[in-house]
Amino acid sequence: MKKKLAVLGLAATMMMSLFAGCGGKGTSGGKDASADKGSVYYLNFKPEADAQWQELAKIYEEETGVKVTVVTAASGQYETTLKSEMGKSECPTLFQVNGPVGLASWKDYCADLSDTEVYKQLTSEDFALKDGDKVAGIGYVIESYGIICNKKLLAEAGYSMDDIKNFADLKKVAEDITARRDELGFDAFTSAGMDGSSDWRYKTHLANLPVYYEYQADGINNTKAIKGTYLDNYRQIWDLYINNSTTDPKQLSVKTGDDAVAEFVAGKAVFYQNGTWAYSDISSVGDENLGMLPIYIGVDGEENQGLCTGTENYWCVNAKASEADIKATEDFMAWLATDDTALKAICGSQGAMPSGADGMGFVTPFKKNLESDNLLVNIASQYVADGKTPVSWNFTTMPSETWKNEVGSALTVYASDQTDANWDLVKKAFVEGWATESQAAGN
């Protein structure tokens, strides 16, 4: 999932200007839209899946005669792009929010999907995003992330995945590999790049762990004021990543997501934090050599922890679109949830597209979800089958993209000079920043 959906709260005046920009009913959709059939304009959140969505749009259009336009936002620019597109006369009819915080900004644009076929196809109500009694969004992909492992390299270092059951084990193995890096010819971790193509793995995905454990301890699922109970744990896993990797910590600000992929594929590191969506990037390592570990941060009982599993991808239909375009969009969503070709493209990996290209490799929450050929997806499922408790995705409750960026900046400063004073900057961004951004968003 290369991703991150920004969830900045919008001022009322901006929202009013967006309402005006869409121009009311009948103005959305492509210029070639049929007045009878309507049309679909999908603003896609996932840059890595652009080619697949373009191909599916073409197939659907050929089958039904309904125009489907797919526009893909650049990585990290979804919210900005969505605001811009919603201000145009031809607005997206299908867009995404990342969860409750994102919904708060766009709920007035979300049509009620409670009577739609795609809603009926959900296997659980947990994948419906509600605004009171209204079904405002439909989760369409379930993903997992953790620490992807090159088992072949791990074995060369004298270990197996069975040797790593908690943070202490991971630290022992990583530091031993670092001590013998010249002898072994590889490092423990790939670069923890803080370039925009990579920093979401740490300011959002890794930051989910201390949020998750605080919520668990306090018996809550969101908060306006995070306490930072587990920030010492956040520090020790961050320290482990940056001090046992392919890259000098002072160079992380310019390291990219592509750098980390290249390092892992080239066998320069054993461990690589990412998710099931990254399978096609690293599949050349070979299924027999790939494994996946939970992200351990040193919390009691983490031996029973599974991978971080959830969704931040909810489809929403633009309530400001014309009735014809709303109907066309709902029909397109139903096709995606039920059609074998569409589901193979969404759930399949290698060669799953009708063109022979790789599919998206997702797991869907729909009744007709196909068994995945994505090894990482199946590993995630095995953790659940083994009785491990998945770590829920609580980063959808993070108050804003500004909060994430400030945490990321503080992490970068700390990486270059690992003092207690600089870690205090991380804690300040995490705790005080959370309260400030929650208040600014009106949460």
N, C-alpha and C positions, 0 to 999 in steps of 0.2 A: 503494500500500500504506500507509495510515495505520495506524499500527500501533504498538507495539513489544512483543514478547513478552518479559516479564521472565523471567530464568533463575536466580533465587536458589536456592542450594543449600539443601536442607531438612535439618534435624537429624533424627536417627534417631527421636527420640521423637515429633516432629511427624508423620513418615511413618507411625509405628505408629498414631497417633491417627486419621490419615486412613484407614488400612486398616480400622480399627474402624468409622469413620463410614460407610463404604460398606456395611457390613453383610454383606459376602460375596456369594456368588452369589444371583441372583434378586431383588435389591433395586433395581436400576437401571431407568430407563425411566419413561415417563409413567404416570399412574394409570389411564389408559384402555387400557393395553397388553393385547393379546390374549395369553393364556398360550401359545397355539400359535405365533402369528406373531412374538411379541416386539415390541419397539419400539425407536426410535432417539431419543437425546437428544444433539444436536450443540451443543457449546459453541463458537460461532464467534469467531474472532480478529479479523475485519475488520469494524469498524463501518460502513464505507462500502458494504459488500455485504449488510447485514442484510436489506433489502427483497427482494433477489434470492433469498437463501437461504430466506426465509419463503415466497416464491412457489413455489420448487422443492419445498420440504417438502410444501406443500399438493398439488401436482401428483402427487408420488410417493404420497402417502397415498390420493389418489383412484384412482390406477391399481392400487395393490397392497393397499389396506386396512391397511397398516402405519402406525402412528402415528409421525410424525416431529415432534419438538419442537426448535426452534432457539432458543437463548438466545445473545445477543450481548454480549460484554464491552465495557465502555467503553474508549475509547482509552487505552492505557497501563496498563490495569487487568487484563489477561488473567490473569497469574499469580495475583494476589490473588483474582480471581473463581474461577479453577480450584481453588485450595486450598479456598475456601469451599464450592463445589459438590461437590467430592469428599468433603467432610465430612458431606454430607446422605444421607438414606436413598435418595433417587432421584438417582443420580450420572450425569454425562455418560457415554454409551457411546462417543462420538466426540469427541476433543479434539485439541489441537495442541501440539507442541513446536517450538522454533525451530532445533534442530540438536543437536550433541553435548552442549553444556552443559545445554540444557533436558532432554535425554534422561536425563542423569545424575540429575536430580531425580525423574523419573517412570518410569524404566525398569521398575520392579516393577509398574506399572499397565498396561504395554504388552503386549498379546497378540501372539503371533507371527503375522505376516501372510504368511509365505512360501508358503502354499498357497492364497492368496486370488486371486480373479480380478483385483482391482485391481492387485495386484503383477505379475501376468502381463501387464497392459496397459502397463507402463512401457517406454519406449523405451530406457532405459539404467539399469544398476545404480547409476549415480551419484545417482539420485533416490530410492534406498532408504536409509533410515537404519538402520544395523545396530547391534545390541548383541551382539557376538560373532557367532554364526551366526544369531541371531534377527533377522528383519526387524521392527523395532520401529515404524517409521514409513514412510509413503509421501508423498513430495513431490507436491503436487498443483498447484502453480502456479510458473511461472518468470517472474520479473520483472526489469526493468532500470531503473536510474535514472542521471541525469546532470544536465546543465544544459539545461533546456528553453529554447528561444530563439524570440522573436518576430522572424522574418526580415524582416517589413515594417519594423518599427522599426529593426532593424539596418541595413537599406538606407538608411533616412532619415538615419542617422548616417554613411553613406558607406562601410559595410562589408558583407561577406557572410560566411557561415560558412566559406568557403574561406580567409578571412584569419586564422582561428583554429585553429592546429595544436598549440599548447602553451601553457604558463602565461604565458610572456612575451608572446605574442600576445594572450591574453585580458586581461592586465593593461593592455597598451597601449590596447586598444579600450575597456575599462571606464573607465579613467581619462580618456580623451578624451571619452567621453560625459558623465562627471561634470563635466569642465571646461566643457562646452557645454550643461549641463542646462537652463539658462534659455532658451537659443536653441532647443533641440530639444523641450522640453516633456515630457521623460521622463528617468528615471534608468537606470543600468546594471542593478542587481539589485533584486528585490523584497526586502521586509524579511526578515531572518534571525531570525524570531521565536523567542524562547526560552520562550514559554508551552508548557505541556505538550502542546498540540495540534500543535506545530511543532518543538519542540527536538530530537526524535528525528532530524530531518534533519541535524543537526550533531554531536550527541554520539554518534550511532550511524552514520548513513550517511556523513557527511563523515569521521568518525574511521576509517571502514573503509580509507580511502586510505593513511594512514601505516602501518596494520597490514598491509595487503596488501603494500606495498613492502618492509617489514621482513621479512615472511615470505618474499617472493621472494628477497631478498638472502641470507637465512640458510638457504634451502632447506627450510623447515618449513611446516606447515599449522596449527599451534597452539603455544601456549607458556604456561607458568605465570608467566613473567617477561618482559614486554615491555621492550625497551631504549629505545624512543623515538627510534630512529635518524632518523626522518623528521618529527619534531615541528616543526622549523623550516619545513618545507614546509607542514605543517598550519597554522602560524601565518600564513604569507603568503597562503594562499587564504582563511582566515578574515578577515584584514585586508582583503583585496580585497572580499569580500562586504559587510562591515559599514561600510566607508568609502566605498562607491560605490553606495549604495542609497537607497530612498525614505524611510528612517527614520534619525533620529539614533541612533547606537549606544547611547546611554544609555537609550533607550526600548524596547530589544529584549525586556526581561523580560515586557512586557505584550502584545507583538505575537503574534498567533495564526496558525495555518495558514490560516484563512479570510481574514485580512488579506492574506496573500501571494497567494492565489488572486485576490482582488478586484483587487489592484494589477496583476497580470499581465493579467487579462481586460480591465481598463479601459485598457490601454495605457500604464500609468505606469512600466513597466520592461521592459527587453529580455530579461533573464535570470531564470530561476526554477528553483532546484534542487528537483527532485522526480522521480518515476518514472512508469512506464507506467500505473500505477493511477490517475494523476491526469488521464488523458485526458478523461474525461467532464466534469471540472471546468472544463477550459480549451478544450474543443472549439469553443466559440463564437468563438474567435479566428480559426478557419478553417484547414483542413488546409494550404492553400496558404501560410499564414503561419507555420506551426509547424516547428521543427527541434529537434535535440537534439545537444548536444556532450558529450564526455567531461568528467569533472571533472579538470582539469589542476592539478597542484600543484608543478610544476617539477622533475620527476625525469627523469634522462637516458633518452631513448628513448620518452618519453610520446607522441610523435607517432604511435606504432604502437598506442596504447591505444584500446580501445573503451569501451563503457559498462559500468557495474557491473552484472553479471548473475548471478542465482542464485536461491535460495529460502531462506526461513526459515519455511516453512509445511509442516509434516509432519503428516499425519493419523495418529493413534494410536487404537487400539480398546482400551477399558477391559477389561483381563483380569479384573477383579473383577465384571463384569456377569454376568448369567445367560447360559447357553448360547443361549437363544432370542434374547436381546437382542444378543449378539455376532454371531450368524448374521444377524439382521435388519440390523445395522449394516454388516456386510461386504457384504451384498446391496445396500444403499443406496450404498455406495462404488462397487461394480461398475457400478451404474446411472449414477452421475455420470461414470464414466470411459468409458462406451460408448454411452449413449443420446443420440440426436441433439438432442433438446430440451434435455437437461441441458447438453450440451457447447456448444450455441449460447448458452445463458444464461451459461455460464462464460467462453467465449472471445469472444463477440460484444460489441459496444458499443451503438451507437445502435439502439433499438427491438428488441433481441435477445430480450427476454423474451416469453413467450406473451401477456402482458398488454399488450405494446407499450412497456413501460418499457425503459430502457437495461440492457444486460447488464453483466457484471463486467469484461470486457475483458482477461482473463488469457490467458496461453499455458500450456497444460498439457504435462506430459511423457508423455502417453498416446498410444497408437498412433493413435487416432481424433481427435487434436487438430485442430480446425477452423482454417482460415486466418482470421487476425484482421482485423477492420475497425478496429482501434485503430492509428492512424497511428504512435504512439510505439513500439508493439511492432514494427511493420514497419521503422522506422528502426533499432531495435536489431538486428534481423536483418540489415539491410543492412551495418552495421558488420562483422559476422561474415563476410558474403559478400565484403566488401572486404579481408578478411585482417587486420582489427584484432583484437587480443587482448582479450577481455573481462576486466574486473577481477572477480575472484571475491569472493563475499560472505564475508568473514572475520569480520564482526561477530557471527556465531553463536558465535565462540570467546571473545567478551568475557566476563569472568568473572561479571558479575552486573548487575542493574538498578541496584544501589547504585553500582557503578563508573560507569555511564553518567550517573547523576544528579550525581555529584560532578564529573565532567568537564564536564557541562552548566552546573553552578553556577559553576565556575571560568571557563568561556568567557564567561558573562554578566558576571562581575566584571571580567574583562579588557576586554570590549567597552566598558564604561562608563569605564574608565581604562586606556589601552593602554600600560602600562609593562612593562619587563622583569621587574620584581618580580611583577607580576600574571600575566605569562605563566609565570613559575616555578611559580605555583599550578596552572596547567593541566598543566604537565609533572609536577608532584608527583602530582596526581590521576590522571594517565594512567599513570605508571610505578609509583610506590609504591602507588597504589590498586589497580592490577592485581595486584601481588604479594599484597597484603593480602587482597583478595577471593578470589583463587585459593586461598590457604591456608584461608580461612574456609569455602570451599565444598568443600574436600578434593580439589580438582582437581590 
